[in-house]
Amino acid sequence: MTEDWPFDDAKNVACFTTRQVLGGATITFVSHDADDGAWQFISSDGAKMKDMRIVALSEVYKQHPAIGKLAMLPPGWEATRDSAEEEWEWSEASPEDDNGSDEDDEEDGEAWKQA
């Protein structure tokens, strides 16, 4: 971690996001997965498989520097907010959030968890 890079992860670490987030949509959900340490950055549009993108963490940070406040989010935790004006609320993820076995993932727009 340096002054200009708040994360312990390398800038080129792969993370999951959506085309909406890359297009500037406000990130409202962030997950730092317990099983593999992967980062996920999702907007209020949800995360349908057709919209999913794998990009370098630095690409998301460059467009959304506010995620720097979440650099110390522990694996197995997630953060949410309703708008860019609100502070992040951190919480420990429930076990079913990380296992990708939820049968309703497609209907809920969360098929990305199975990727």
trRosetta pair geometry for C-beta under 8 A, 3 or more apart (Angstrom, degrees):
i j d omega theta_ij theta_ji phi_ij phi_ji
1 5 6.4 -149 -147 101 48 79
1 6 6.1 10 -150 -167 105 29
1 7 6.5 -165 -102 85 88 20
1 8 5.5 -41 -48 -82 101 57
1 71 7.1 106 -119 158 123 140
2 5 4.7 47 48 41 90 91
5 11 6.3 -77 -132 -73 137 101
5 58 7.9 -38 -123 -102 109 98
5 61 8.0 64 -133 138 71 165
6 61 8.0 -179 36 -139 97 136
6 68 4.1 105 20 -157 150 93
6 71 3.8 -136 130 -47 102 159
7 11 7.8 138 61 -84 121 51
7 13 8.0 -122 133 30 143 132
7 57 6.3 -61 44 144 172 146
7 61 7.5 -115 -15 -74 124 146
7 68 7.7 -111 -41 -125 79 65
7 71 4.6 -137 -85 -138 57 102
8 71 7.2 130 -8 171 70 96
9 13 4.3 -55 168 5 117 156
9 37 7.6 160 -89 155 123 117
9 39 7.4 -131 23 -26 167 126
9 57 5.8 92 104 -5 125 168
10 13 4.9 127 62 -38 79 91
10 57 7.6 133 92 35 51 125
11 56 6.3 29 144 168 67 119
11 57 6.2 -139 -160 70 35 95
11 58 3.9 31 -173 -54 94 124
11 61 7.9 -95 -137 37 81 138
12 56 4.7 -52 -134 -130 48 120
12 57 7.4 -92 -41 28 0 84
12 58 6.7 -20 -70 4 45 117
13 39 7.4 85 113 12 117 115
13 56 6.9 103 55 -151 37 65
13 57 4.8 19 64 -12 89 122
14 38 7.5 -32 98 -130 83 95
14 54 5.2 5 -169 179 111 105
14 55 7.3 142 -145 76 63 18
14 56 6.8 -56 -95 -94 44 44
14 57 7.7 82 124 -35 1 78
15 38 6.5 147 -124 -174 60 76
15 39 3.9 -28 -127 74 120 99
15 40 6.8 -168 -179 -79 88 32
15 41 6.5 48 142 -2 126 102
15 54 7.2 163 76 -151 29 62
15 55 6.5 -34 61 69 78 66
15 56 7.4 47 18 169 90 15
15 57 4.9 88 -14 -84 128 73
15 60 6.2 -61 78 -4 137 142
16 38 6.4 41 -3 162 104 120
16 39 7.1 -175 31 96 69 54
16 40 4.4 -13 71 -112 106 80
16 41 7.3 170 92 25 56 63
16 47 7.9 52 147 -153 113 141
16 52 6.3 -26 -162 -158 98 103
16 53 7.5 142 -156 76 51 46
16 54 6.1 -31 -96 -99 60 69
16 112 6.0 138 175 172 138 125
16 115 7.2 141 -114 70 137 135
17 21 4.5 -100 179 68 112 140
17 22 6.3 119 115 -44 126 89
17 40 7.2 164 -76 -161 52 51
17 41 4.4 -10 -102 66 101 96
17 42 7.1 -165 -139 -73 57 48
17 52 7.7 140 83 -152 30 57
17 53 5.5 -29 74 66 77 94
17 55 6.0 -37 32 29 117 113
17 60 5.6 169 -58 -92 152 122
18 21 4.9 102 55 5 76 97
18 22 7.1 -144 98 2 43 88
18 25 7.6 -26 83 53 112 133
18 41 7.9 -131 11 97 74 71
18 42 6.2 67 -10 -126 118 65
18 43 6.4 -103 55 16 129 96
18 45 6.8 -153 112 79 158 117
18 47 5.5 -137 -67 -116 123 75
18 48 7.9 76 -128 40 124 62
18 51 4.4 18 -155 137 101 108
18 52 6.1 -51 -102 -97 66 39
18 53 6.4 124 -135 14 15 92
18 112 7.9 -95 -76 -65 92 154
19 22 5.5 -58 -147 45 37 112
19 23 6.0 37 151 -21 67 110
19 51 4.9 -113 20 -159 96 79
19 53 5.9 112 -65 -30 63 123
20 23 5.5 -60 -147 41 29 111
20 25 4.0 1 154 7 93 146
20 43 4.8 -103 111 33 121 141
20 45 4.6 108 -17 37 177 150
20 51 6.4 6 -11 -174 93 134
21 24 7.9 166 -176 28 27 10
21 25 5.4 -75 -84 62 40 94
21 27 5.8 50 -128 -81 114 87
21 41 5.4 131 -163 120 164 102
21 42 6.9 -107 -51 -124 131 21
21 43 5.2 -175 -71 -33 80 104
21 60 6.9 -1 143 -127 124 98
21 63 7.7 124 154 98 74 137
21 64 7.2 -45 -174 -30 96 143
22 53 6.1 -3 -25 47 140 158
22 55 7.0 129 -89 -28 122 158
22 59 7.4 -3 -117 146 99 115
22 60 7.8 -77 -86 -96 72 70
22 63 6.9 139 -138 13 44 171
24 63 6.8 -123 -94 -177 56 119
25 43 3.8 0 126 -107 123 163
25 44 7.5 -134 171 33 117 74
25 45 6.1 -32 -172 -6 165 121
26 43 5.9 110 74 -133 50 99
26 44 7.1 19 75 -4 95 101
26 83 6.5 5 141 -154 165 47
26 84 4.6 -116 -128 -52 128 98
27 30 6.4 46 159 -59 123 95
27 41 5.0 -46 -127 -173 131 95
27 42 6.8 97 -147 64 76 29
27 43 5.9 -83 -102 -83 37 65
27 60 7.8 67 -70 -173 144 111
27 64 5.4 69 -6 -165 124 161
27 66 7.6 -175 49 77 113 109
27 67 6.4 13 63 -72 159 108
28 42 6.9 -59 59 101 73 72
28 43 5.7 72 10 -156 94 40
28 44 4.7 50 10 -58 153 78
28 80 6.3 24 159 -157 71 72
28 81 5.7 -123 -142 70 65 64
28 82 6.5 33 -141 -123 119 19
28 83 7.6 -1 -101 -68 106 24
29 40 7.5 -22 120 113 93 99
29 41 7.7 152 87 -156 60 33
29 42 4.3 -17 67 65 107 104
29 43 7.7 -133 25 -53 85 5
29 78 6.8 -8 -168 -179 82 116
29 79 7.6 159 -153 84 38 53
29 80 5.4 -2 -102 -105 68 83
30 39 7.1 -21 -167 -166 92 88
30 40 6.8 160 -154 82 44 61
30 41 5.6 0 -106 -103 82 65
30 42 7.6 -175 -75 25 39 73
30 67 6.5 147 -96 -134 148 103
30 70 5.4 26 103 175 161 169
30 73 6.7 161 118 -1 120 175
30 78 6.3 166 88 -159 53 66
30 79 4.6 -1 56 54 104 95
30 80 7.7 -164 25 -70 67 43
30 88 7.5 -23 30 -137 123 130
31 38 7.9 20 106 98 95 81
31 39 7.2 155 83 -156 56 41
31 40 4.3 5 50 48 100 110
31 42 7.9 24 0 3 98 111
31 77 7.9 -178 -147 101 54 40
31 78 4.5 -21 -102 -105 71 101
31 93 6.5 59 -139 -80 102 140
31 97 7.3 -156 -127 152 136 120
31 98 8.0 175 180 -90 131 84
32 37 6.9 -14 178 -157 83 50
32 38 7.7 179 -153 86 43 38
32 39 5.8 -12 -104 -100 69 70
32 70 7.7 -177 -39 158 120 107
32 73 4.6 154 -7 111 138 106
32 74 6.6 171 89 104 135 25
32 75 5.2 -108 133 -102 98 44
32 76 7.2 -33 94 20 83 32
32 77 5.7 9 50 60 103 75
32 78 7.2 -175 19 -85 65 49
33 36 5.5 10 100 50 125 74
33 37 6.3 -62 73 -5 79 5
33 38 4.6 14 28 51 126 82
33 39 7.7 -136 5 -66 84 23
33 40 7.1 70 -38 -11 101 107
33 75 6.5 -14 96 -154 36 86
33 76 7.4 38 176 -69 28 41
33 93 7.8 -31 -117 31 49 165
33 98 5.6 133 -147 -131 88 108
34 37 8.0 14 -154 -66 12 47
34 75 4.9 116 -110 149 46 91
34 76 3.3 52 -80 -79 109 86
34 93 6.8 -146 -21 58 110 123
34 98 5.4 -26 35 -119 99 169
35 98 5.6 153 -13 165 108 122
35 99 8.0 114 -42 -92 143 52
37 75 5.2 -57 -102 -100 67 127
39 57 6.1 71 46 -106 148 106
39 60 7.8 -151 120 49 130 156
40 47 7.7 -11 -179 -95 118 162
40 112 7.3 135 -141 125 128 129
41 60 5.1 133 22 -152 163 146
41 64 7.2 159 -172 59 144 152
41 67 6.6 -35 -111 -101 128 148
42 45 7.9 -135 177 60 80 71
42 46 6.9 -12 180 -162 120 20
42 47 4.8 -66 -123 -54 124 115
42 112 7.9 176 -89 54 123 153
43 46 7.8 -43 80 9 67 26
44 82 7.8 50 -85 -156 129 52
45 51 7.5 -116 119 162 123 171
46 108 7.6 -165 -147 147 128 60
46 109 3.4 8 164 132 143 142
46 110 7.0 -98 -168 -63 97 65
47 51 6.6 -139 -151 77 46 111
47 52 6.3 59 -175 -81 93 90
47 109 6.0 122 52 146 46 84
47 110 5.8 53 64 -116 101 50
47 111 7.4 -148 114 45 83 62
47 112 4.3 -60 144 5 122 136
48 51 4.9 77 63 12 83 106
48 52 7.5 -134 95 -30 42 83
48 109 5.2 -58 -67 -147 76 81
48 111 6.4 35 -152 29 45 111
48 112 7.7 96 118 -36 6 97
49 52 5.6 -38 -152 1 38 120
49 106 8.0 -28 -13 -115 116 77
49 111 4.1 -49 -47 94 103 129
49 112 6.1 176 -92 -67 58 64
49 115 7.2 152 -125 -63 93 114
52 112 4.7 155 -91 -106 133 112
52 115 6.5 177 153 -40 167 160
55 59 4.4 -80 156 62 124 143
55 60 6.4 133 89 -40 120 88
56 59 4.8 105 64 -8 80 100
56 60 7.9 -156 97 2 51 80
57 60 6.0 -57 -159 37 41 107
57 61 6.1 37 148 -17 72 111
58 61 5.4 -57 -141 43 35 113
58 62 6.0 45 157 -30 69 102
59 62 5.8 -46 -145 27 28 114
59 63 6.9 12 159 -3 59 107
60 63 6.3 -69 -155 45 31 100
60 64 5.8 -33 169 40 70 109
60 67 6.4 0 132 26 105 161
61 64 6.7 -82 -123 68 22 67
61 65 6.2 56 180 -104 68 52
61 67 5.9 -112 -103 66 68 114
61 68 6.5 80 -144 -63 105 85
62 65 7.6 7 -141 -64 13 80
64 67 5.1 59 115 -14 103 107
65 68 5.6 -9 178 -9 67 117
66 69 6.1 -23 177 8 61 112
66 84 7.0 168 -5 -150 170 88
67 70 5.3 -53 -170 36 63 113
67 71 7.7 102 136 -55 70 69
68 71 5.6 -5 -164 -34 51 112
69 88 6.2 166 107 8 123 133
70 73 4.5 -1 -178 -26 85 122
70 79 5.3 -128 -114 19 126 156
70 88 6.2 -168 -75 -139 103 175
70 90 8.0 161 -124 -89 89 105
73 77 5.1 -144 -179 88 86 118
73 78 7.6 51 -176 -113 133 15
73 79 5.8 -97 -107 -26 139 118
73 90 6.5 -160 -120 -124 93 117
74 77 4.8 80 63 -1 75 126
76 92 6.2 -3 136 -153 93 84
76 93 5.7 -139 180 37 51 101
76 98 7.2 -42 -119 -53 64 152
77 90 5.9 7 174 -171 125 98
77 91 6.8 166 -156 88 81 30
77 92 5.5 -59 -103 -107 75 47
77 93 6.1 -174 -119 -15 16 86
78 90 7.5 162 88 -149 36 55
78 91 6.2 -20 64 65 80 78
78 92 8.0 77 20 -178 74 11
78 93 4.9 85 -14 -74 107 97
78 97 7.1 -90 -26 153 142 156
79 88 4.2 4 -180 -176 124 118
79 89 6.5 154 -155 72 67 40
79 90 5.0 -29 -96 -94 88 65
79 91 7.7 145 -94 18 41 65
80 88 7.1 128 59 -155 24 69
80 89 5.5 -28 63 59 76 95
80 91 7.6 -14 11 17 102 109
81 84 7.6 99 115 -89 133 21
81 86 4.3 173 -165 88 108 110
81 87 6.7 -164 -107 94 124 24
81 88 5.3 -79 -46 -99 114 50
81 89 6.5 143 -78 7 65 81
82 86 5.5 62 45 8 78 155
83 86 5.2 99 57 -2 73 102
93 97 4.3 -117 -178 72 106 140
93 98 5.8 94 122 -40 137 103
94 97 5.1 107 60 -12 70 104
95 98 6.5 -72 -163 39 39 99
95 99 6.5 28 156 -26 75 116
96 99 5.9 -60 -137 29 39 111
96 101 7.2 -92 -147 59 79 91
96 102 6.3 91 168 -69 104 100
97 113 7.8 -120 179 -129 53 146
98 113 7.9 -146 -135 -159 24 115
99 102 7.9 120 75 -28 86 75
100 105 7.6 15 -160 -77 58 153
100 113 4.7 -169 -106 138 75 89
100 114 4.7 130 -167 -98 109 55
102 105 5.0 117 86 -55 96 88
102 108 7.5 -26 127 26 133 142
102 110 7.1 10 74 89 136 127
102 113 7.2 36 30 81 111 143
104 107 4.8 -58 -169 49 81 112
104 108 5.2 74 129 -21 95 108
105 108 5.9 -68 -140 46 26 104
105 110 4.7 -99 -150 84 75 84
105 111 5.0 115 138 -90 105 49
105 113 6.0 -127 -132 50 131 108
105 114 5.9 116 122 -27 168 116
106 109 7.9 35 175 -66 28 25
106 111 5.1 43 -93 -74 60 111
110 113 5.3 12 156 -3 95 113
111 114 5.8 -51 -174 28 59 112
111 115 7.5 76 134 -39 71 91
112 115 5.4 -33 -162 1 51 121
